[in-house]
Amino acid sequence: METIPTLKPAKAEIVKKAKAYITQLFEQQLPSRLVYHSPKHTAVVVKEAKALAEAAGLNEADQEALILAAWFHDAGYVDTYDGHEYRSMEIAEQWLTDHGYPADRIAVVKDIIRATHRDEARETELQQLLVDADMSNLGREDFFANAELLRTEWETTLGKTYSNTEWAETQLNFLLGSKYYTDAAKERYKEQFKANIKEQRDKLKKTEKKKKKKEEEAEATFAEPKRGIETMFRTMYSNHMKLSDMADKKANMMISLNAVLMSLIITYFGAKLGSKSAALSNVGLLRNPVISIPMGILLVTALGSVVTAILCAQPDVTSFKWLKRSPQIATNRRVNLLFFGNFSKLSLDDFQHGMTEIMRQKDALYTNMVTDIYYLGDVLTRKYRLLRLSYTIFMVGLILTALSFGIVLLYKS
């Protein structure tokens, strides 16, 4: 079990006060989005600094300076992110001065903290020890868990977003570009450091394979049947057929209804006009010509509604007349050779040639199916537009007929 040399009471007291101050400072002012550079990170750096100081055989004064620098090295995060090290030096200087710490030792503490900035030199043993303690996570088993915390922190604080592959590459490059300066750190972390590099390489290979697989799936040709694609086409065809059948049934209903109305009205008019004696002797249309107005409206309504319903129900085949003149372009993406309305314009040889091209090309089959669905939708649009017009004419005609009958009744009364 590791043992840490006990500092002298007076010196141990300043370290305890520094710990209490930093703990309270972080609780009150450290942004919550800093999930990696947290109080836990600082406590771990202090712990590792103590262990490295013992292994390096530092004297008590240097141990104290190193531990104080470890407590204050991330204090600047309460005010700034990039360049926080220099703000940490200012906070440490102010606090140590207020507690009567010697000026020459304050300078040592500040010099140690300065070395944790990525662009500063690490020349003294104390500087190297703190940098090694700060980067100890590279040689610990919790490296990957901490890396995810750092990734989250960068996303929320700096707006840097990485894909899994990009992050794996970044972490591997960082591991390969990092090193421990002191013998104590090399001895303490070298085995796990090598293991982390190996595991990060494996992670990168896995993420690259997953990325490549996704890209291949995204770029996969339609020549390879996919259950999802086939289900989609099957559902779309089924829905189009159901909608077309519904439109035809509704149109047939309107045709039957209006045909009956027209038959009754024409029969009634014919009976009245064919029997002059009956028309002159009884109260009918000839003696009451005003009744002909609502009857005429109803007749026109039935006629307009039945005509639009017939137009809706009549077969509509999408075809291209120019195919007969230009069969050589039968493989045009606008042409659907799977539909008789198109290939009936071609000779057998041209049709066989077009089908052969469809079977030879990777995406031609699905292109023809997409084209077929498009023109089915075009036909359905026309059907439902005419059906809506038929129902509208019928509804408006019935309203006008009822109103006109009401007016006639009021007029007669």
C-alpha positions as a Markdown table, in Angstrom:
| # | Residue | x | y | z |
|---|---|---|---|---|
| 1 | Met | 0.0 | 0.0 | 0.0 |
| 2 | Glu | 1.3 | 3.4 | -0.9 |
| 3 | Thr | 2.3 | 5.8 | 1.8 |
| 4 | Ile | 2.6 | 9.6 | 1.5 |
| 5 | Pro | 5.1 | 11.5 | 3.6 |
| 6 | Thr | 3.5 | 13.6 | 6.2 |
| 7 | Leu | 4.0 | 17.4 | 5.8 |
| 8 | Lys | 4.9 | 19.5 | 8.7 |
| 9 | Pro | 1.9 | 20.8 | 10.6 |
| 10 | Ala | 2.2 | 24.5 | 9.4 |
| 11 | Lys | 2.6 | 23.4 | 5.8 |
| 12 | Ala | -0.1 | 20.8 | 5.9 |
| 13 | Glu | -2.5 | 23.5 | 7.2 |
| 14 | Ile | -2.0 | 25.7 | 4.1 |
| 15 | Val | -2.7 | 22.7 | 1.9 |
| 16 | Lys | -5.9 | 21.9 | 3.8 |
| 17 | Lys | -7.1 | 25.5 | 3.5 |
| 18 | Ala | -6.3 | 25.4 | -0.2 |
| 19 | Lys | -8.4 | 22.3 | -0.6 |
| 20 | Ala | -11.3 | 23.8 | 1.2 |
| 21 | Tyr | -11.1 | 27.0 | -0.8 |
| 22 | Ile | -11.0 | 25.3 | -4.2 |
| 23 | Thr | -13.8 | 22.9 | -3.2 |
| 24 | Gln | -16.1 | 25.8 | -2.2 |
| 25 | Leu | -15.0 | 27.8 | -5.3 |
| 26 | Phe | -15.9 | 25.0 | -7.7 |
| 27 | Glu | -19.2 | 24.3 | -5.9 |
| 28 | Gln | -20.3 | 28.0 | -6.2 |
| 29 | Gln | -18.8 | 29.1 | -9.5 |
| 30 | Leu | -17.7 | 26.2 | -11.8 |
| 31 | Pro | -20.0 | 25.9 | -14.8 |
| 32 | Ser | -22.1 | 22.8 | -14.6 |
| 33 | Arg | -21.3 | 22.0 | -18.3 |
| 34 | Leu | -17.7 | 21.2 | -17.3 |
| 35 | Val | -18.3 | 17.5 | -16.8 |
| 36 | Tyr | -14.6 | 16.5 | -17.3 |
| 37 | His | -12.8 | 19.4 | -15.7 |
| 38 | Ser | -14.8 | 18.9 | -12.5 |
| 39 | Pro | -13.9 | 18.9 | -8.8 |
| 40 | Lys | -13.4 | 15.1 | -9.2 |
| 41 | His | -10.7 | 15.7 | -11.9 |
| 42 | Thr | -8.8 | 18.2 | -9.6 |
| 43 | Ala | -9.0 | 15.7 | -6.7 |
| 44 | Val | -7.6 | 12.9 | -8.9 |
| 45 | Val | -4.7 | 15.2 | -10.1 |
| 46 | Val | -3.9 | 16.1 | -6.5 |
| 47 | Lys | -3.9 | 12.4 | -5.6 |
| 48 | Glu | -1.6 | 11.5 | -8.5 |
| 49 | Ala | 0.7 | 14.5 | -7.8 |
| 50 | Lys | 1.2 | 13.2 | -4.2 |
| 51 | Ala | 2.0 | 9.7 | -5.5 |
| 52 | Leu | 4.4 | 11.0 | -8.1 |
| 53 | Ala | 6.0 | 13.3 | -5.5 |
| 54 | Glu | 6.6 | 10.4 | -3.2 |
| 55 | Ala | 8.0 | 8.2 | -6.0 |
| 56 | Ala | 10.3 | 11.1 | -7.2 |
| 57 | Gly | 11.6 | 11.6 | -3.6 |
| 58 | Leu | 10.7 | 15.3 | -3.4 |
| 59 | Asn | 11.5 | 17.2 | -0.2 |
| 60 | Glu | 8.6 | 18.6 | 1.8 |
| 61 | Ala | 8.8 | 22.1 | 0.4 |
| 62 | Asp | 8.6 | 20.9 | -3.2 |
| 63 | Gln | 5.8 | 18.5 | -2.3 |
| 64 | Glu | 3.8 | 21.3 | -0.8 |
| 65 | Ala | 4.4 | 23.6 | -3.9 |
| 66 | Leu | 3.4 | 20.7 | -6.2 |
| 67 | Ile | 0.2 | 19.9 | -4.3 |
| 68 | Leu | -0.8 | 23.5 | -4.0 |
| 69 | Ala | -0.3 | 23.9 | -7.8 |
| 70 | Ala | -2.4 | 20.8 | -8.3 |
| 71 | Trp | -5.3 | 22.2 | -6.3 |
| 72 | Phe | -5.2 | 25.5 | -8.2 |
| 73 | His | -4.2 | 24.4 | -11.7 |
| 74 | Asp | -7.9 | 24.4 | -13.0 |
| 75 | Ala | -9.2 | 27.2 | -10.8 |
| 76 | Gly | -9.3 | 29.5 | -13.8 |
| 77 | Tyr | -12.1 | 27.5 | -15.4 |
| 78 | Val | -14.5 | 29.5 | -13.2 |
| 79 | Asp | -13.8 | 32.6 | -15.4 |
| 80 | Thr | -12.6 | 31.3 | -18.7 |
| 81 | Tyr | -12.0 | 28.1 | -20.7 |
| 82 | Asp | -9.2 | 28.6 | -23.2 |
| 83 | Gly | -6.2 | 30.0 | -21.4 |
| 84 | His | -7.6 | 29.2 | -18.0 |
| 85 | Glu | -4.1 | 28.3 | -16.8 |
| 86 | Tyr | -3.1 | 31.9 | -16.6 |
| 87 | Arg | -6.2 | 32.8 | -14.7 |
| 88 | Ser | -5.4 | 29.9 | -12.4 |
| 89 | Met | -2.0 | 31.5 | -11.7 |
| 90 | Glu | -3.7 | 34.8 | -10.8 |
| 91 | Ile | -6.2 | 33.1 | -8.4 |
| 92 | Ala | -3.4 | 31.1 | -6.7 |
| 93 | Glu | -1.2 | 34.2 | -6.3 |
| 94 | Gln | -4.0 | 36.2 | -4.8 |
| 95 | Trp | -5.1 | 33.5 | -2.4 |
| 96 | Leu | -1.6 | 32.5 | -1.2 |
| 97 | Thr | -0.7 | 36.2 | -0.8 |
| 98 | Asp | -3.8 | 36.8 | 1.4 |
| 99 | His | -2.7 | 33.8 | 3.5 |
| 100 | Gly | 0.8 | 35.1 | 4.0 |
| 101 | Tyr | 2.6 | 32.5 | 1.9 |
| 102 | Pro | 6.2 | 33.4 | 1.0 |
| 103 | Ala | 6.5 | 35.4 | -2.3 |
| 104 | Asp | 9.3 | 33.2 | -3.6 |
| 105 | Arg | 7.2 | 30.0 | -3.0 |
| 106 | Ile | 4.2 | 31.7 | -4.7 |
| 107 | Ala | 6.4 | 32.2 | -7.8 |
| 108 | Val | 7.3 | 28.5 | -7.7 |
| 109 | Val | 3.6 | 27.5 | -7.5 |
| 110 | Lys | 2.7 | 29.8 | -10.4 |
| 111 | Asp | 5.6 | 28.5 | -12.5 |
| 112 | Ile | 4.3 | 24.9 | -12.0 |
| 113 | Ile | 0.8 | 25.9 | -13.0 |
| 114 | Arg | 2.0 | 27.7 | -16.1 |
| 115 | Ala | 3.5 | 24.4 | -17.4 |
| 116 | Thr | 0.1 | 22.9 | -17.7 |
| 117 | His | -0.7 | 25.1 | -20.7 |
| 118 | Arg | -0.2 | 23.2 | -24.0 |
| 119 | Asp | 2.1 | 25.9 | -25.4 |
| 120 | Glu | 4.4 | 26.3 | -22.4 |
| 121 | Ala | 7.7 | 24.6 | -21.8 |
| 122 | Arg | 8.0 | 21.9 | -19.1 |
| 123 | Glu | 11.6 | 22.3 | -17.9 |
| 124 | Thr | 11.7 | 21.8 | -14.1 |
| 125 | Glu | 11.0 | 18.5 | -12.4 |
| 126 | Leu | 8.0 | 20.1 | -10.5 |
| 127 | Gln | 6.5 | 21.3 | -13.8 |
| 128 | Gln | 6.9 | 17.9 | -15.4 |
| 129 | Leu | 5.4 | 16.1 | -12.4 |
| 130 | Leu | 2.3 | 18.3 | -12.4 |
| 131 | Val | 1.9 | 17.8 | -16.2 |
| 132 | Asp | 2.3 | 14.1 | -15.7 |
| 133 | Ala | -0.3 | 14.1 | -12.9 |
| 134 | Asp | -2.7 | 16.2 | -15.0 |
| 135 | Met | -2.3 | 13.7 | -17.9 |
| 136 | Ser | -2.4 | 10.6 | -15.7 |
| 137 | Asn | -5.8 | 9.7 | -17.2 |
| 138 | Leu | -4.0 | 8.6 | -20.3 |
| 139 | Gly | -2.5 | 5.8 | -18.3 |
| 140 | Arg | -5.4 | 4.8 | -16.2 |
| 141 | Glu | -8.2 | 2.3 | -16.7 |
| 142 | Asp | -10.9 | 5.0 | -16.7 |
| 143 | Phe | -9.4 | 6.8 | -19.7 |
| 144 | Phe | -12.3 | 5.9 | -22.1 |
| 145 | Ala | -15.0 | 7.0 | -19.6 |
| 146 | Asn | -13.2 | 10.3 | -19.0 |
| 147 | Ala | -12.7 | 10.7 | -22.8 |
| 148 | Glu | -16.5 | 10.6 | -23.3 |
| 149 | Leu | -16.9 | 13.2 | -20.5 |
| 150 | Leu | -14.4 | 15.4 | -22.3 |
| 151 | Arg | -16.2 | 14.9 | -25.6 |
| 152 | Thr | -19.5 | 16.0 | -24.0 |
| 153 | Glu | -17.8 | 19.0 | -22.4 |
| 154 | Trp | -16.3 | 20.2 | -25.8 |
| 155 | Glu | -19.7 | 19.8 | -27.4 |
| 156 | Thr | -21.5 | 21.9 | -24.8 |
| 157 | Thr | -18.8 | 24.4 | -24.2 |
| 158 | Leu | -16.9 | 24.8 | -27.5 |
| 159 | Gly | -19.6 | 23.6 | -29.9 |
| 160 | Lys | -17.2 | 21.0 | -31.3 |
| 161 | Thr | -19.1 | 18.0 | -32.5 |
| 162 | Tyr | -17.4 | 14.7 | -33.5 |
| 163 | Ser | -18.7 | 11.6 | -35.1 |
| 164 | Asn | -17.6 | 8.3 | -33.5 |
| 165 | Thr | -14.9 | 7.8 | -36.1 |
| 166 | Glu | -13.6 | 11.4 | -35.8 |
| 167 | Trp | -13.5 | 11.2 | -32.0 |
| 168 | Ala | -11.7 | 7.8 | -32.2 |
| 169 | Glu | -9.1 | 9.3 | -34.5 |
| 170 | Thr | -8.7 | 12.4 | -32.4 |
| 171 | Gln | -8.2 | 10.3 | -29.2 |
| 172 | Leu | -5.7 | 8.0 | -30.9 |
| 173 | Asn | -3.7 | 10.9 | -32.3 |
| 174 | Phe | -3.7 | 12.5 | -28.9 |
| 175 | Leu | -2.4 | 9.3 | -27.2 |
| 176 | Leu | 0.3 | 8.8 | -29.8 |
| 177 | Gly | 1.4 | 12.5 | -29.5 |
| 178 | Ser | 1.5 | 12.4 | -25.7 |
| 179 | Lys | 4.3 | 11.3 | -23.4 |
| 180 | Tyr | 5.2 | 11.3 | -19.7 |
| 181 | Tyr | 8.2 | 13.4 | -18.7 |
| 182 | Thr | 9.3 | 11.9 | -15.4 |
| 183 | Asp | 10.6 | 8.4 | -14.7 |
| 184 | Ala | 8.1 | 8.1 | -11.8 |
| 185 | Ala | 5.2 | 8.7 | -14.2 |
| 186 | Lys | 6.5 | 6.4 | -16.8 |
| 187 | Glu | 6.9 | 3.6 | -14.3 |
| 188 | Arg | 3.4 | 4.2 | -12.8 |
| 189 | Tyr | 1.4 | 4.5 | -16.1 |
| 190 | Lys | 3.4 | 2.9 | -18.9 |
| 191 | Glu | 1.6 | -0.5 | -18.9 |
| 192 | Gln | -1.9 | 0.9 | -18.9 |
| 193 | Phe | -0.9 | 3.7 | -21.3 |
| 194 | Lys | 0.2 | 1.1 | -23.9 |
| 195 | Ala | -3.0 | -0.9 | -23.3 |
| 196 | Asn | -5.1 | 2.2 | -23.8 |
| 197 | Ile | -3.3 | 3.0 | -27.1 |
| 198 | Lys | -4.0 | -0.6 | -28.3 |
| 199 | Glu | -7.6 | -0.5 | -27.3 |
| 200 | Gln | -8.1 | 2.9 | -28.9 |
| 201 | Arg | -6.7 | 1.5 | -32.2 |
| 202 | Asp | -9.2 | -1.3 | -31.9 |
| 203 | Lys | -12.0 | 1.1 | -31.3 |
| 204 | Leu | -11.0 | 3.1 | -34.3 |
| 205 | Lys | -11.0 | 0.0 | -36.5 |
| 206 | Lys | -14.4 | -0.9 | -35.3 |
| 207 | Thr | -15.9 | 2.6 | -35.8 |
| 208 | Glu | -14.3 | 2.7 | -39.3 |
| 209 | Lys | -15.8 | -0.7 | -40.2 |
| 210 | Lys | -19.3 | 0.5 | -38.9 |
| 211 | Lys | -18.9 | 3.8 | -40.9 |
| 212 | Lys | -17.9 | 1.9 | -44.0 |
| 213 | Lys | -20.8 | -0.5 | -43.6 |
| 214 | Lys | -23.3 | 2.3 | -43.3 |
| 215 | Glu | -21.8 | 4.0 | -46.4 |
| 216 | Glu | -22.1 | 0.8 | -48.3 |
| 217 | Glu | -25.7 | 0.3 | -47.2 |
| 218 | Ala | -26.5 | 3.9 | -48.2 |
| 219 | Glu | -24.8 | 3.5 | -51.6 |
| 220 | Ala | -26.0 | -0.1 | -52.1 |
| 221 | Thr | -27.6 | -0.6 | -55.6 |
| 222 | Phe | -31.2 | -1.4 | -55.9 |
| 223 | Ala | -30.2 | -4.5 | -57.8 |
| 224 | Glu | -29.9 | -6.3 | -54.4 |
| 225 | Pro | -33.4 | -6.9 | -53.1 |
| 226 | Lys | -34.2 | -5.2 | -49.8 |
| 227 | Arg | -37.1 | -6.3 | -47.8 |
| 228 | Gly | -37.9 | -2.7 | -46.8 |
| 229 | Ile | -38.0 | -1.5 | -50.4 |
| 230 | Glu | -40.1 | -4.4 | -51.5 |
| 231 | Thr | -42.5 | -3.8 | -48.6 |
| 232 | Met | -42.7 | -0.1 | -49.6 |
| 233 | Phe | -43.6 | -0.8 | -53.2 |
| 234 | Arg | -46.0 | -3.5 | -52.3 |
| 235 | Thr | -47.8 | -1.1 | -49.9 |
| 236 | Met | -47.9 | 1.7 | -52.4 |
| 237 | Tyr | -49.3 | -0.5 | -55.1 |
| 238 | Ser | -51.9 | -1.9 | -52.8 |
| 239 | Asn | -52.9 | 1.6 | -51.6 |
| 240 | His | -53.2 | 2.9 | -55.2 |
| 241 | Met | -55.3 | 0.0 | -56.2 |
| 242 | Lys | -57.7 | 0.5 | -53.2 |
| 243 | Leu | -58.0 | 4.2 | -53.9 |
| 244 | Ser | -58.7 | 3.5 | -57.5 |
| 245 | Asp | -61.3 | 0.9 | -56.6 |
| 246 | Met | -63.0 | 3.3 | -54.1 |
| 247 | Ala | -63.1 | 6.1 | -56.8 |
| 248 | Asp | -64.7 | 3.7 | -59.3 |
| 249 | Lys | -67.3 | 2.5 | -56.8 |
| 250 | Lys | -68.3 | 6.0 | -55.8 |
| 251 | Ala | -68.5 | 7.0 | -59.5 |
| 252 | Asn | -70.7 | 4.0 | -60.3 |
| 253 | Met | -73.0 | 5.0 | -57.4 |
| 254 | Met | -73.4 | 8.5 | -58.7 |
| 255 | Ile | -74.0 | 7.2 | -62.3 |
| 256 | Ser | -76.7 | 4.8 | -61.0 |
| 257 | Leu | -78.4 | 7.4 | -58.8 |
| 258 | Asn | -78.4 | 10.2 | -61.4 |
| 259 | Ala | -79.5 | 7.8 | -64.2 |
| 260 | Val | -82.5 | 6.8 | -62.2 |
| 261 | Leu | -83.4 | 10.5 | -61.5 |
| 262 | Met | -83.0 | 11.4 | -65.1 |
| 263 | Ser | -85.1 | 8.4 | -66.2 |
| 264 | Leu | -87.9 | 9.4 | -63.8 |
| 265 | Ile | -87.9 | 13.1 | -64.8 |
| 266 | Ile | -87.8 | 12.3 | -68.6 |
| 267 | Thr | -90.5 | 9.7 | -68.2 |
| 268 | Tyr | -92.6 | 12.2 | -66.3 |
| 269 | Phe | -92.1 | 15.0 | -68.8 |
| 270 | Gly | -92.7 | 12.5 | -71.7 |
| 271 | Ala | -96.0 | 11.3 | -70.1 |
| 272 | Lys | -97.2 | 14.9 | -69.7 |
| 273 | Leu | -96.3 | 16.0 | -73.1 |
| 274 | Gly | -97.6 | 12.8 | -74.8 |
| 275 | Ser | -101.0 | 13.2 | -73.4 |
| 276 | Lys | -102.4 | 16.6 | -74.4 |
| 277 | Ser | -105.8 | 15.8 | -73.0 |
| 278 | Ala | -104.4 | 14.9 | -69.7 |
| 279 | Ala | -102.1 | 17.9 | -69.7 |
| 280 | Leu | -105.1 | 20.2 | -70.4 |
| 281 | Ser | -107.5 | 18.6 | -68.1 |
| 282 | Asn | -105.4 | 18.1 | -65.0 |
| 283 | Val | -103.1 | 20.3 | -62.9 |
| 284 | Gly | -99.8 | 19.5 | -64.5 |
| 285 | Leu | -96.8 | 21.1 | -65.8 |
| 286 | Leu | -98.6 | 22.7 | -68.7 |
| 287 | Arg | -101.2 | 24.3 | -66.4 |
| 288 | Asn | -98.5 | 24.9 | -63.8 |
| 289 | Pro | -95.4 | 25.8 | -65.9 |
| 290 | Val | -93.7 | 27.2 | -62.7 |
| 291 | Ile | -93.2 | 23.6 | -61.5 |
| 292 | Ser | -90.9 | 23.1 | -64.5 |
| 293 | Ile | -88.2 | 25.3 | -62.9 |
| 294 | Pro | -87.2 | 23.0 | -60.0 |
| 295 | Met | -87.7 | 20.0 | -62.2 |
| 296 | Gly | -85.4 | 21.5 | -64.8 |
| 297 | Ile | -82.8 | 22.3 | -62.2 |
| 298 | Leu | -82.9 | 18.7 | -60.9 |
| 299 | Leu | -82.6 | 17.4 | -64.5 |
| 300 | Val | -79.6 | 19.6 | -65.2 |
| 301 | Thr | -78.0 | 18.6 | -61.9 |
| 302 | Ala | -78.4 | 14.9 | -62.6 |
| 303 | Leu | -77.0 | 15.4 | -66.1 |
| 304 | Gly | -73.9 | 17.3 | -64.9 |
| 305 | Ser | -73.3 | 14.9 | -62.1 |
| 306 | Val | -73.6 | 11.8 | -64.2 |
| 307 | Val | -71.3 | 13.2 | -66.9 |
| 308 | Thr | -68.5 | 14.0 | -64.5 |
| 309 | Ala | -69.0 | 10.6 | -62.8 |
| 310 | Ile | -68.7 | 8.8 | -66.2 |
| 311 | Leu | -65.5 | 10.7 | -67.0 |
| 312 | Cys | -64.2 | 9.6 | -63.6 |
| 313 | Ala | -65.0 | 6.0 | -64.1 |
| 314 | Gln | -63.9 | 5.6 | -67.7 |
| 315 | Pro | -60.6 | 3.9 | -68.3 |
| 316 | Asp | -57.6 | 6.2 | -68.5 |
| 317 | Val | -54.4 | 4.8 | -69.9 |
| 318 | Thr | -51.2 | 6.8 | -69.7 |
| 319 | Ser | -49.3 | 6.4 | -73.0 |
| 320 | Phe | -46.7 | 8.0 | -75.1 |
| 321 | Lys | -47.5 | 8.4 | -78.7 |
| 322 | Trp | -44.0 | 9.3 | -79.6 |
| 323 | Leu | -42.9 | 5.7 | -78.6 |
| 324 | Lys | -44.3 | 4.4 | -81.8 |
| 325 | Arg | -42.2 | 6.9 | -83.7 |
| 326 | Ser | -39.1 | 6.6 | -81.5 |
| 327 | Pro | -38.9 | 3.0 | -80.1 |
| 328 | Gln | -35.2 | 3.3 | -79.7 |
| 329 | Ile | -35.7 | 5.4 | -76.6 |
| 330 | Ala | -37.9 | 2.8 | -74.9 |
| 331 | Thr | -35.5 | 2.8 | -72.0 |
| 332 | Asn | -36.3 | 6.5 | -71.2 |
| 333 | Arg | -36.9 | 7.0 | -67.5 |
| 334 | Arg | -40.3 | 8.5 | -68.2 |
| 335 | Val | -41.4 | 5.2 | -69.9 |
| 336 | Asn | -42.7 | 2.3 | -67.9 |
| 337 | Leu | -42.2 | -0.9 | -69.9 |
| 338 | Leu | -44.0 | -2.9 | -67.2 |
| 339 | Phe | -47.3 | -1.2 | -68.2 |
| 340 | Phe | -49.3 | -2.2 | -71.3 |
| 341 | Gly | -50.2 | 1.3 | -72.1 |
| 342 | Asn | -46.6 | 2.0 | -72.9 |
| 343 | Phe | -45.2 | -1.2 | -74.3 |
| 344 | Ser | -48.2 | -1.7 | -76.6 |
| 345 | Lys | -46.9 | 1.1 | -78.7 |
| 346 | Leu | -43.7 | -0.9 | -79.4 |
| 347 | Ser | -43.0 | -3.8 | -81.7 |
| 348 | Leu | -42.1 | -7.1 | -80.1 |
| 349 | Asp | -38.4 | -6.7 | -80.9 |
| 350 | Asp | -38.3 | -3.2 | -79.3 |
| 351 | Phe | -40.2 | -4.4 | -76.3 |
| 352 | Gln | -37.8 | -7.3 | -75.8 |
| 353 | His | -34.8 | -5.0 | -76.2 |
| 354 | Gly | -36.2 | -2.6 | -73.6 |
| 355 | Met | -36.9 | -5.5 | -71.1 |
| 356 | Thr | -33.4 | -6.9 | -71.6 |
| 357 | Glu | -32.0 | -3.5 | -70.7 |
| 358 | Ile | -34.1 | -3.3 | -67.6 |
| 359 | Met | -32.8 | -6.7 | -66.5 |
| 360 | Arg | -29.2 | -5.8 | -67.3 |
| 361 | Gln | -29.1 | -2.4 | -65.6 |
| 362 | Lys | -28.9 | -2.4 | -61.8 |
| 363 | Asp | -31.6 | 0.2 | -60.9 |
| 364 | Ala | -33.8 | 0.0 | -64.0 |
| 365 | Leu | -36.4 | -2.3 | -62.5 |
| 366 | Tyr | -37.0 | 0.0 | -59.5 |
| 367 | Thr | -37.0 | 3.0 | -61.8 |
| 368 | Asn | -39.8 | 1.5 | -63.9 |
| 369 | Met | -41.8 | 0.7 | -60.7 |
| 370 | Val | -41.3 | 4.3 | -59.5 |
| 371 | Thr | -42.4 | 5.6 | -62.9 |
| 372 | Asp | -45.5 | 3.3 | -62.8 |
| 373 | Ile | -46.5 | 4.5 | -59.3 |
| 374 | Tyr | -46.0 | 8.1 | -60.5 |
| 375 | Tyr | -48.5 | 7.8 | -63.4 |
| 376 | Leu | -50.9 | 5.8 | -61.3 |
| 377 | Gly | -50.9 | 8.7 | -58.9 |
| 378 | Asp | -51.5 | 11.1 | -61.8 |
| 379 | Val | -54.5 | 9.1 | -62.9 |
| 380 | Leu | -55.9 | 8.9 | -59.4 |
| 381 | Thr | -55.6 | 12.7 | -59.1 |
| 382 | Arg | -57.8 | 13.1 | -62.2 |
| 383 | Lys | -60.3 | 10.5 | -61.0 |
| 384 | Tyr | -60.7 | 12.1 | -57.6 |
| 385 | Arg | -60.9 | 15.6 | -59.0 |
| 386 | Leu | -63.8 | 14.6 | -61.3 |
| 387 | Leu | -65.5 | 12.6 | -58.5 |
| 388 | Arg | -65.4 | 15.6 | -56.2 |
| 389 | Leu | -66.8 | 17.7 | -59.0 |
| 390 | Ser | -69.6 | 15.2 | -59.5 |
| 391 | Tyr | -70.6 | 15.2 | -55.8 |
| 392 | Thr | -70.4 | 19.0 | -55.7 |
| 393 | Ile | -72.7 | 19.4 | -58.7 |
| 394 | Phe | -75.1 | 16.9 | -57.1 |
| 395 | Met | -75.1 | 18.6 | -53.7 |
| 396 | Val | -75.5 | 22.1 | -55.1 |
| 397 | Gly | -78.2 | 21.0 | -57.5 |
| 398 | Leu | -80.3 | 19.3 | -54.8 |
| 399 | Ile | -80.0 | 22.5 | -52.7 |
| 400 | Leu | -81.2 | 24.7 | -55.6 |
| 401 | Thr | -84.0 | 22.2 | -56.4 |
| 402 | Ala | -85.2 | 22.3 | -52.8 |
| 403 | Leu | -85.1 | 26.0 | -52.7 |
| 404 | Ser | -86.9 | 26.4 | -56.0 |
| 405 | Phe | -89.6 | 24.0 | -54.8 |
| 406 | Gly | -90.0 | 26.1 | -51.7 |
| 407 | Ile | -90.3 | 29.3 | -53.7 |
| 408 | Val | -92.9 | 27.6 | -55.9 |
| 409 | Leu | -95.0 | 26.5 | -52.9 |
| 410 | Leu | -94.9 | 30.0 | -51.5 |
| 411 | Tyr | -95.8 | 31.5 | -54.8 |
| 412 | Lys | -98.8 | 29.1 | -55.2 |
| 413 | Ser | -100.0 | 29.7 | -51.6 |
